[in-house]
Amino acid sequence: MINAFDAMRNTPPDRRKVVIATEWNGESTICTSVRDYGVGISEEARERLFEHFFTTKAEGLGMGLGIVRSIVESHAGTVTAENVADGGARFHFTLPASTAAL
């Protein structure tokens, strides 16, 4: 979410919005997404987003998304990022769900 807020720093205030959604596919997977209305992800950044120490921020360490990926994958999940057609970016992560936990 912090990355989403940062991505909209130069977005006009009336367009700033973050949408967080969680869905259960009814079987075995839960998907959470975070969508912003910022500038989107450049081609160069998209290829390296989840690498440790890669950042597009002047004061960033480049650890956040790498840590997210490590945590999600250690729980047998996946994490992806995409640009959205009407502007901004959406990050998804999926995790296996157990019906016993519901």
N, CA, C and O atoms as a Tinker XYZ file with bonds, in Angstrom:
   408  protein
     1  N      0.819000   -1.182000    0.000000    73     2
     2  CA     0.000000    0.000000    0.000000    64     1     3
     3  C      0.870000    1.255000    0.000000    63     2     4     5
     4  O      0.530000    2.247000   -0.644000    81     3
     5  N      1.974000    1.214000    0.709000    73     3     6
     6  CA     2.861000    2.377000    0.728000    64     5     7
     7  C      3.376000    2.663000   -0.674000    63     6     8     9
     8  O      3.458000    3.824000   -1.076000    81     7
     9  N      3.725000    1.625000   -1.422000    73     7    10
    10  CA     4.164000    1.827000   -2.807000    64     9    11
    11  C      3.058000    2.463000   -3.639000    63    10    12    13
    12  O      3.332000    3.317000   -4.482000    81    11
    13  N      1.819000    2.060000   -3.413000    73    11    14
    14  CA     0.691000    2.646000   -4.147000    64    13    15
    15  C      0.570000    4.133000   -3.829000    63    14    16    17
    16  O      0.370000    4.948000   -4.729000    81    15
    17  N      0.690000    4.482000   -2.565000    73    15    18
    18  CA     0.624000    5.896000   -2.182000    64    17    19
    19  C      1.766000    6.674000   -2.816000    63    18    20    21
    20  O      1.567000    7.771000   -3.338000    81    19
    21  N      2.969000    6.098000   -2.769000    73    19    22
    22  CA     4.133000    6.760000   -3.365000    64    21    23
    23  C      3.959000    6.955000   -4.874000    63    22    24    25
    24  O      4.364000    7.982000   -5.419000    81    23
    25  N      3.358000    5.974000   -5.544000    73    23    26
    26  CA     3.183000    6.045000   -6.995000    64    25    27
    27  C      2.237000    7.164000   -7.412000    63    26    28    29
    28  O      2.249000    7.595000   -8.565000    81    27
    29  N      1.425000    7.629000   -6.483000    73    27    30
    30  CA     0.457000    8.675000   -6.812000    64    29    31
    31  C      0.873000   10.050000   -6.302000    63    30    32    33
    32  O      0.070000   10.983000   -6.301000    81    31
    33  N      2.091000   10.174000   -5.881000    73    31    34
    34  CA     2.575000   11.443000   -5.335000    64    33    35
    35  C      2.339000   12.604000   -6.307000    63    34    36    37
    36  O      1.990000   13.702000   -5.871000    81    35
    37  N      2.521000   12.386000   -7.606000    73    35    38
    38  CA     2.345000   13.445000   -8.601000    64    37    39
    39  C      1.011000   13.363000   -9.342000    63    38    40    41
    40  O      0.800000   14.060000  -10.335000    81    39
    41  N      0.124000   12.517000   -8.857000    73    39    42
    42  CA    -1.205000   12.379000   -9.443000    64    41    43
    43  C     -2.111000   13.455000   -8.847000    63    42    44    45
    44  O     -2.050000   13.703000   -7.643000    81    43
    45  N     -2.946000   14.096000   -9.660000    73    43    46
    46  CA    -3.869000   15.099000   -9.106000    64    45    47
    47  C     -4.698000   14.494000   -7.968000    63    46    48    49
    48  O     -5.141000   13.350000   -8.071000    81    47
    49  N     -4.907000   15.235000   -6.905000    73    47    50
    50  CA    -5.623000   14.698000   -5.736000    64    49    51
    51  C     -6.973000   14.062000   -6.057000    63    50    52    53
    52  O     -7.354000   13.083000   -5.414000    81    51
    53  N     -7.695000   14.585000   -7.021000    73    51    54
    54  CA    -9.018000   14.022000   -7.325000    64    53    55
    55  C     -8.938000   12.662000   -8.033000    63    54    56    57
    56  O     -9.958000   11.987000   -8.168000    81    55
    57  N     -7.751000   12.250000   -8.484000    73    55    58
    58  CA    -7.568000   10.930000   -9.118000    64    57    59
    59  C     -6.890000    9.924000   -8.197000    63    58    60    61
    60  O     -6.770000    8.751000   -8.551000    81    59
    61  N     -6.449000   10.356000   -7.035000    73    59    62
    62  CA    -5.748000    9.457000   -6.108000    64    61    63
    63  C     -6.746000    8.513000   -5.444000    63    62    64    65
    64  O     -7.686000    8.925000   -4.765000    81    63
    65  N     -6.495000    7.241000   -5.673000    73    63    66
    66  CA    -7.355000    6.220000   -5.081000    64    65    67
    67  C     -6.568000    4.922000   -5.027000    63    66    68    69
    68  O     -5.841000    4.596000   -5.965000    81    67
    69  N     -6.705000    4.187000   -3.945000    73    67    70
    70  CA    -6.121000    2.859000   -3.806000    64    69    71
    71  C     -7.279000    1.893000   -3.563000    63    70    72    73
    72  O     -8.116000    2.118000   -2.690000    81    71
    73  N     -7.314000    0.822000   -4.343000    73    71    74
    74  CA    -8.376000   -0.177000   -4.208000    64    73    75
    75  C     -7.730000   -1.485000   -3.774000    63    74    76    77
    76  O     -6.843000   -2.005000   -4.452000    81    75
    77  N     -8.176000   -2.005000   -2.653000    73    75    78
    78  CA    -7.671000   -3.273000   -2.133000    64    77    79
    79  C     -8.824000   -4.268000   -2.184000    63    78    80    81
    80  O     -9.914000   -3.995000   -1.680000    81    79
    81  N     -8.578000   -5.410000   -2.789000    73    79    82
    82  CA    -9.630000   -6.422000   -2.923000    64    81    83
    83  C     -9.074000   -7.790000   -2.554000    63    82    84    85
    84  O     -7.917000   -8.103000   -2.832000    81    83
    85  N     -9.907000   -8.585000   -1.932000    73    83    86
    86  CA    -9.547000   -9.965000   -1.602000    64    85    87
    87  C    -10.660000  -10.866000   -2.102000    63    86    88    89
    88  O    -11.839000  -10.612000   -1.856000    81    87
    89  N    -10.274000  -11.923000   -2.808000    73    87    90
    90  CA   -11.247000  -12.859000   -3.373000    64    89    91
    91  C    -10.833000  -14.290000   -3.065000    63    90    92    93
    92  O     -9.648000  -14.624000   -3.070000    81    91
    93  N    -11.806000  -15.110000   -2.804000    73    91    94
    94  CA   -11.600000  -16.545000   -2.644000    64    93    95
    95  C    -12.224000  -17.194000   -3.861000    63    94    96    97
    96  O    -13.381000  -16.924000   -4.184000    81    95
    97  N    -11.469000  -18.054000   -4.543000    73    95    98
    98  CA   -11.992000  -18.627000   -5.786000    64    97    99
    99  C    -12.986000  -19.752000   -5.546000    63    98   100   101
   100  O    -13.432000  -20.392000   -6.498000    81    99
   101  N    -13.339000  -20.002000   -4.293000    73    99   102
   102  CA   -14.312000  -21.039000   -3.983000    64   101   103
   103  C    -13.708000  -22.414000   -3.857000    63   102   104   105
   104  O    -14.403000  -23.362000   -3.490000    81   103
   105  N    -12.432000  -22.547000   -4.153000    73   103   106
   106  CA   -11.805000  -23.858000   -4.083000    64   105   107
   107  C    -10.568000  -23.839000   -3.206000    63   106   108   109
   108  O    -10.606000  -24.272000   -2.055000    81   107
   109  N     -9.462000  -23.329000   -3.760000    73   107   110
   110  CA    -8.222000  -23.510000   -3.024000    64   109   111
   111  C     -7.316000  -22.289000   -2.961000    63   110   112   113
   112  O     -6.210000  -22.379000   -2.428000    81   111
   113  N     -7.750000  -21.159000   -3.488000    73   111   114
   114  CA    -6.848000  -20.011000   -3.580000    64   113   115
   115  C     -7.535000  -18.722000   -3.137000    63   114   116   117
   116  O     -8.702000  -18.476000   -3.444000    81   115
   117  N     -6.780000  -17.914000   -2.413000    73   115   118
   118  CA    -7.213000  -16.572000   -2.055000    64   117   119
   119  C     -6.300000  -15.599000   -2.787000    63   118   120   121
   120  O     -5.080000  -15.765000   -2.780000    81   119
   121  N     -6.884000  -14.585000   -3.420000    73   119   122
   122  CA    -6.115000  -13.584000   -4.151000    64   121   123
   123  C     -6.393000  -12.216000   -3.546000    63   122   124   125
   124  O     -7.548000  -11.835000   -3.353000    81   123
   125  N     -5.340000  -11.493000   -3.254000    73   123   126
   126  CA    -5.454000  -10.118000   -2.789000    64   125   127
   127  C     -4.779000   -9.220000   -3.812000    63   126   128   129
   128  O     -3.704000   -9.542000   -4.318000    81   127
   129  N     -5.413000   -8.093000   -4.116000    73   127   130
   130  CA    -4.815000   -7.148000   -5.061000    64   129   131
   131  C     -4.825000   -5.747000   -4.469000    63   130   132   133
   132  O     -5.712000   -5.374000   -3.701000    81   131
   133  N     -3.802000   -4.982000   -4.856000    73   131   134
   134  CA    -3.696000   -3.579000   -4.480000    64   133   135
   135  C     -3.523000   -2.816000   -5.786000    63   134   136   137
   136  O     -2.576000   -3.055000   -6.536000    81   135
   137  N     -4.448000   -1.897000   -6.049000    73   135   138
   138  CA    -4.438000   -1.149000   -7.308000    64   137   139
   139  C     -4.335000    0.337000   -7.007000    63   138   140   141
   140  O     -5.026000    0.849000   -6.126000    81   139
   141  N     -3.466000    1.031000   -7.746000    73   139   142
   142  CA    -3.357000    2.481000   -7.599000    64   141   143
   143  C     -3.676000    3.151000   -8.931000    63   142   144   145
   144  O     -3.830000    2.486000   -9.955000    81   143
   145  N     -3.772000    4.453000   -8.900000    73   143   146
   146  CA    -4.057000    5.244000  -10.098000    64   145   147
   147  C     -2.894000    6.187000  -10.389000    63   146   148   149
   148  O     -3.093000    7.331000  -10.798000    81   147
   149  N     -1.680000    5.691000  -10.172000    73   147   150
   150  CA    -0.474000    6.478000  -10.395000    64   149   151
   151  C      0.034000    6.359000  -11.818000    63   150   152   153
   152  O     -0.745000    6.212000  -12.760000    81   151
   153  N      1.349000    6.424000  -11.964000    73   151   154
   154  CA     1.985000    6.464000  -13.282000    64   153   155
   155  C      2.162000    5.097000  -13.918000    63   154   156   157
   156  O      2.507000    5.016000  -15.096000    81   155
   157  N      1.939000    4.034000  -13.186000    73   155   158
   158  CA     2.153000    2.696000  -13.727000    64   157   159
   159  C      3.603000    2.268000  -13.564000    63   158   160   161
   160  O      4.396000    2.954000  -12.919000    81   159
   161  N      3.938000    1.135000  -14.151000    73   159   162
   162  CA     5.263000    0.528000  -14.002000    64   161   163
   163  C      5.983000    0.595000  -15.340000    63   162   164   165
   164  O      5.460000    0.128000  -16.352000    81   163
   165  N      7.175000    1.171000  -15.351000    73   163   166
   166  CA     7.946000    1.251000  -16.596000    64   165   167
   167  C      8.403000   -0.147000  -17.009000    63   166   168   169
   168  O      8.449000   -1.061000  -16.186000    81   167
   169  N      8.743000   -0.305000  -18.297000    73   167   170
   170  CA     9.226000   -1.603000  -18.796000    64   169   171
   171  C     10.461000   -2.064000  -18.032000    63   170   172   173
   172  O     10.536000   -3.222000  -17.621000    81   171
   173  N     11.431000   -1.169000  -17.838000    73   171   174
   174  CA    12.648000   -1.534000  -17.116000    64   173   175
   175  C     12.325000   -1.996000  -15.700000    63   174   176   177
   176  O     12.835000   -3.019000  -15.242000    81   175
   177  N     11.484000   -1.247000  -15.017000    73   175   178
   178  CA    11.139000   -1.589000  -13.638000    64   177   179
   179  C     10.349000   -2.891000  -13.568000    63   178   180   181
   180  O     10.553000   -3.686000  -12.651000    81   179
   181  N      9.460000   -3.117000  -14.513000    73   179   182
   182  CA     8.624000   -4.323000  -14.482000    64   181   183
   183  C      9.469000   -5.594000  -14.474000    63   182   184   185
   184  O      9.121000   -6.573000  -13.812000    81   183
   185  N     10.570000   -5.577000  -15.205000    73   183   186
   186  CA    11.442000   -6.755000  -15.276000    64   185   187
   187  C     12.227000   -6.987000  -13.990000    63   186   188   189
   188  O     12.688000   -8.100000  -13.737000    81   187
   189  N     12.382000   -5.944000  -13.176000    73   187   190
   190  CA    13.241000   -6.051000  -11.995000    64   189   191
   191  C     12.511000   -5.805000  -10.674000    63   190   192   193
   192  O     13.142000   -5.828000   -9.617000    81   191
   193  N     11.224000   -5.574000  -10.709000    73   191   194
   194  CA    10.459000   -5.153000   -9.534000    64   193   195
   195  C     10.732000   -5.948000   -8.264000    63   194   196   197
   196  O     10.833000   -5.373000   -7.180000    81   195
   197  N     10.848000   -7.238000   -8.390000    73   195   198
   198  CA    10.940000   -8.086000   -7.207000    64   197   199
   199  C     12.375000   -8.449000   -6.847000    63   198   200   201
   200  O     12.598000   -9.267000   -5.954000    81   199
   201  N     13.345000   -7.855000   -7.525000    73   199   202
   202  CA    14.751000   -8.081000   -7.184000    64   201   203
   203  C     15.099000   -7.310000   -5.918000    63   202   204   205
   204  O     14.673000   -6.171000   -5.727000    81   203
   205  N     15.882000   -7.953000   -5.059000    73   203   206
   206  CA    16.362000   -7.262000   -3.863000    64   205   207
   207  C     17.281000   -6.117000   -4.291000    63   206   208   209
   208  O     18.079000   -6.261000   -5.217000    81   207
   209  N     17.158000   -5.002000   -3.620000    73   207   210
   210  CA    17.964000   -3.793000   -3.817000    64   209   211
   211  C     17.649000   -3.030000   -5.104000    63   210   212   213
   212  O     18.370000   -2.090000   -5.439000    81   211
   213  N     16.595000   -3.402000   -5.835000    73   211   214
   214  CA    16.173000   -2.595000   -6.978000    64   213   215
   215  C     15.103000   -1.626000   -6.497000    63   214   216   217
   216  O     14.132000   -2.036000   -5.863000    81   215
   217  N     15.276000   -0.345000   -6.796000    73   215   218
   218  CA    14.290000    0.655000   -6.415000    64   217   219
   219  C     14.179000    1.728000   -7.482000    63   218   220   221
   220  O     15.127000    1.987000   -8.224000    81   219
   221  N     13.030000    2.339000   -7.550000    73   219   222
   222  CA    12.820000    3.485000   -8.426000    64   221   223
   223  C     12.696000    4.758000   -7.598000    63   222   224   225
   224  O     12.467000    5.838000   -8.143000    81   223
   225  N     12.845000    4.634000   -6.295000    73   223   226
   226  CA    12.682000    5.767000   -5.388000    64   225   227
   227  C     14.040000    6.331000   -4.981000    63   226   228   229
   228  O     14.993000    5.584000   -4.758000    81   227
   229  N     14.115000    7.638000   -4.888000    73   227   230
   230  CA    15.367000    8.302000   -4.502000    64   229   231
   231  C     15.841000    7.858000   -3.128000    63   230   232   233
   232  O     17.045000    7.767000   -2.888000    81   231
   233  N     14.913000    7.582000   -2.227000    73   231   234
   234  CA    15.290000    7.195000   -0.878000    64   233   235
   235  C     14.919000    5.753000   -0.563000    63   234   236   237
   236  O     14.913000    5.357000    0.602000    81   235
   237  N     14.611000    4.969000   -1.581000    73   235   238
   238  CA    14.210000    3.587000   -1.350000    64   237   239
   239  C     15.402000    2.658000   -1.171000    63   238   240   241
   240  O     16.499000    2.916000   -1.667000    81   239
   241  N     15.155000    1.571000   -0.450000    73   239   242
   242  CA    16.190000    0.553000   -0.254000    64   241   243
   243  C     16.066000   -0.588000   -1.256000    63   242   244   245
   244  O     17.033000   -1.314000   -1.488000    81   243
   245  N     14.894000   -0.753000   -1.850000    73   243   246
   246  CA    14.692000   -1.843000   -2.793000    64   245   247
   247  C     14.504000   -3.188000   -2.130000    63   246   248   249
   248  O     14.816000   -4.222000   -2.720000    81   247
   249  N     14.000000   -3.186000   -0.916000    73   247   250
   250  CA    13.811000   -4.444000   -0.184000    64   249   251
   251  C     12.345000   -4.869000   -0.097000    63   250   252   253
   252  O     12.058000   -6.063000   -0.005000    81   251
   253  N     11.427000   -3.925000   -0.125000    73   251   254
   254  CA    10.021000   -4.212000    0.138000    64   253   255
   255  C      9.404000   -5.286000   -0.716000    63   254   256   257
   256  O      8.887000   -6.268000   -0.183000    81   255
   257  N      9.440000   -5.135000   -2.033000    73   255   258
   258  CA     8.791000   -6.117000   -2.908000    64   257   259
   259  C      9.544000   -7.440000   -2.936000    63   258   260   261
   260  O      8.932000   -8.493000   -3.118000    81   259
   261  N     10.862000   -7.402000   -2.758000    73   259   262
   262  CA    11.620000   -8.644000   -2.656000    64   261   263
   263  C     11.218000   -9.443000   -1.420000    63   262   264   265
   264  O     11.109000  -10.668000   -1.468000    81   263
   265  N     11.002000   -8.740000   -0.322000    73   263   266
   266  CA    10.558000   -9.398000    0.912000    64   265   267
   267  C      9.143000   -9.937000    0.743000    63   266   268   269
   268  O      8.844000  -11.053000    1.168000    81   267
   269  N      8.274000   -9.145000    0.124000    73   267   270
   270  CA     6.908000   -9.614000   -0.139000    64   269   271
   271  C      6.951000  -10.912000   -0.932000    63   270   272   273
   272  O      6.288000  -11.885000   -0.573000    81   271
   273  N      7.733000  -10.928000   -2.013000    73   271   274
   274  CA     7.819000  -12.140000   -2.835000    64   273   275
   275  C      8.332000  -13.327000   -2.027000    63   274   276   277
   276  O      7.794000  -14.428000   -2.135000    81   275
   277  N      9.365000  -13.112000   -1.220000    73   275   278
   278  CA     9.915000  -14.205000   -0.403000    64   277   279
   279  C      8.868000  -14.776000    0.552000    63   278   280   281
   280  O      8.747000  -15.993000    0.690000    81   279
   281  N      8.120000  -13.902000    1.205000    73   279   282
   282  CA     7.096000  -14.361000    2.155000    64   281   283
   283  C      5.987000  -15.111000    1.432000    63   282   284   285
   284  O      5.598000  -16.202000    1.847000    81   283
   285  N      5.477000  -14.529000    0.351000    73   283   286
   286  CA     4.381000  -15.163000   -0.385000    64   285   287
   287  C      4.819000  -16.517000   -0.938000    63   286   288   289
   288  O      4.089000  -17.500000   -0.808000    81   287
   289  N      5.996000  -16.583000   -1.551000    73   287   290
   290  CA     6.460000  -17.850000   -2.120000    64   289   291
   291  C      6.756000  -18.888000   -1.037000    63   290   292   293
   292  O      6.601000  -20.084000   -1.283000    81   291
   293  N      7.174000  -18.461000    0.144000    73   291   294
   294  CA     7.433000  -19.427000    1.226000    64   293   295
   295  C      6.136000  -20.060000    1.727000    63   294   296   297
   296  O      6.169000  -21.078000    2.419000    81   295
   297  N      4.993000  -19.460000    1.380000    73   295   298
   298  CA     3.690000  -20.012000    1.722000    64   297   299
   299  C      3.005000  -20.602000    0.491000    63   298   300   301
   300  O      1.780000  -20.724000    0.457000    81   299
   301  N      3.798000  -20.969000   -0.524000    73   299   302
   302  CA     3.324000  -21.611000   -1.757000    64   301   303
   303  C      2.409000  -20.706000   -2.580000    63   302   304   305
   304  O      1.509000  -21.188000   -3.268000    81   303
   305  N      2.640000  -19.402000   -2.507000    73   303   306
   306  CA     1.835000  -18.460000   -3.281000    64   305   307
   307  C      2.624000  -17.828000   -4.400000    63   306   308   309
   308  O      3.780000  -18.175000   -4.641000    81   307
   309  N      1.988000  -16.896000   -5.081000    73   307   310
   310  CA     2.621000  -16.164000   -6.175000    64   309   311
   311  C      2.309000  -14.685000   -6.020000    63   310   312   313
   312  O      1.318000  -14.309000   -5.394000    81   311
   313  N      3.166000  -13.850000   -6.599000    73   311   314
   314  CA     2.933000  -12.418000   -6.613000    64   313   315
   315  C      3.268000  -11.896000   -8.006000    63   314   316   317
   316  O      4.286000  -12.269000   -8.590000    81   315
   317  N      2.406000  -11.032000   -8.534000    73   315   318
   318  CA     2.603000  -10.475000   -9.873000    64   317   319
   319  C      2.228000   -8.993000   -9.855000    63   318   320   321
   320  O      1.583000   -8.505000   -8.928000    81   319
   321  N      2.648000   -8.301000  -10.898000    73   319   322
   322  CA     2.318000   -6.886000  -11.049000    64   321   323
   323  C      1.959000   -6.619000  -12.501000    63   322   324   325
   324  O      2.482000   -7.264000  -13.409000    81   323
   325  N      1.069000   -5.668000  -12.711000    73   323   326
   326  CA     0.652000   -5.313000  -14.066000    64   325   327
   327  C      0.249000   -3.849000  -14.116000    63   326   328   329
   328  O     -0.148000   -3.268000  -13.105000    81   327
   329  N      0.351000   -3.266000  -15.287000    73   327   330
   330  CA    -0.217000   -1.946000  -15.519000    64   329   331
   331  C     -1.693000   -2.117000  -15.829000    63   330   332   333
   332  O     -2.110000   -3.142000  -16.369000    81   331
   333  N     -2.475000   -1.113000  -15.487000    73   331   334
   334  CA    -3.913000   -1.159000  -15.714000    64   333   335
   335  C     -4.239000   -0.213000  -16.872000    63   334   336   337
   336  O     -3.675000    0.876000  -16.969000    81   335
   337  N     -5.146000   -0.636000  -17.740000    73   335   338
   338  CA    -5.439000    0.097000  -18.976000    64   337   339
   339  C     -5.773000    1.574000  -18.748000    63   338   340   341
   340  O     -5.318000    2.420000  -19.516000    81   339
   341  N     -6.539000    1.901000  -17.736000    73   339   342
   342  CA    -6.915000    3.304000  -17.530000    64   341   343
   343  C     -5.988000    4.036000  -16.564000    63   342   344   345
   344  O     -6.366000    5.053000  -15.984000    81   343
   345  N     -4.775000    3.518000  -16.395000    73   343   346
   346  CA    -3.757000    4.180000  -15.584000    64   345   347
   347  C     -3.496000    3.484000  -14.274000    63   346   348   349
   348  O     -4.394000    2.906000  -13.660000    81   347
   349  N     -2.255000    3.550000  -13.860000    73   347   350
   350  CA    -1.877000    2.958000  -12.591000    64   349   351
   351  C     -1.388000    1.532000  -12.720000    63   350   352   353
   352  O     -1.141000    1.033000  -13.818000    81   351
   353  N     -1.254000    0.890000  -11.577000    73   351   354
   354  CA    -0.735000   -0.473000  -11.517000    64   353   355
   355  C     -1.554000   -1.290000  -10.534000    63   354   356   357
   356  O     -2.216000   -0.749000   -9.648000    81   355
   357  N     -1.496000   -2.604000  -10.708000    73   355   358
   358  CA    -2.163000   -3.534000   -9.797000    64   357   359
   359  C     -1.179000   -4.644000   -9.442000    63   358   360   361
   360  O     -0.576000   -5.257000  -10.323000    81   359
   361  N     -1.026000   -4.892000   -8.169000    73   359   362
   362  CA    -0.215000   -5.995000   -7.667000    64   361   363
   363  C     -1.167000   -7.037000   -7.112000    63   362   364   365
   364  O     -2.110000   -6.711000   -6.392000    81   363
   365  N     -0.912000   -8.309000   -7.456000    73   363   366
   366  CA    -1.731000   -9.434000   -6.983000    64   365   367
   367  C     -0.842000  -10.385000   -6.206000    63   366   368   369
   368  O      0.306000  -10.620000   -6.583000    81   367
   369  N     -1.372000  -10.932000   -5.121000    73   367   370
   370  CA    -0.714000  -12.099000   -4.570000    64   369   371
   371  C     -1.769000  -13.138000   -4.249000    63   370   372   373
   372  O     -2.862000  -12.827000   -3.777000    81   371
   373  N     -1.406000  -14.385000   -4.521000    73   371   374
   374  CA    -2.305000  -15.491000   -4.269000    64   373   375
   375  C     -1.663000  -16.418000   -3.261000    63   374   376   377
   376  O     -0.445000  -16.595000   -3.226000    81   375
   377  N     -2.523000  -17.005000   -2.440000    73   375   378
   378  CA    -2.090000  -17.966000   -1.430000    64   377   379
   379  C     -3.047000  -19.122000   -1.411000    63   378   380   381
   380  O     -4.244000  -18.939000   -1.630000    81   379
   381  N     -2.544000  -20.324000   -1.149000    73   379   382
   382  CA    -3.454000  -21.457000   -1.016000    64   381   383
   383  C     -4.324000  -21.269000    0.223000    63   382   384   385
   384  O     -3.872000  -20.748000    1.243000    81   383
   385  N     -5.566000  -21.698000    0.117000    73   383   386
   386  CA    -6.507000  -21.583000    1.235000    64   385   387
   387  C     -6.893000  -22.972000    1.726000    63   386   388   389
   388  O     -6.970000  -23.925000    0.951000    81   387
   389  N     -7.123000  -23.058000    2.979000    73   387   390
   390  CA    -7.592000  -24.310000    3.552000    64   389   391
   391  C     -9.024000  -24.097000    4.024000    63   390   392   393
   392  O     -9.299000  -23.131000    4.736000    81   391
   393  N     -9.940000  -24.982000    3.640000    73   391   394
   394  CA   -11.316000  -24.835000    4.079000    64   393   395
   395  C    -11.427000  -25.004000    5.587000    63   394   396   397
   396  O    -12.386000  -24.517000    6.187000    81   395
   397  N    -10.480000  -25.676000    6.208000    73   395   398
   398  CA   -10.491000  -25.824000    7.669000    64   397   399
   399  C    -10.301000  -24.476000    8.354000    63   398   400   401
   400  O    -10.769000  -24.278000    9.475000    81   399
   401  N     -9.625000  -23.559000    7.696000    73   399   402
   402  CA    -9.360000  -22.238000    8.272000    64   401   403
   403  C    -10.548000  -21.298000    8.114000    63   402   404   405
   404  O    -10.585000  -20.247000    8.755000    81   403
   405  N    -11.529000  -21.656000    7.267000    73   403   406
   406  CA   -12.668000  -20.756000    7.013000    64   405   407
   407  C    -13.699000  -20.857000    8.068000    63   406   408
   408  O    -14.718000  -20.168000    8.003000    81   407
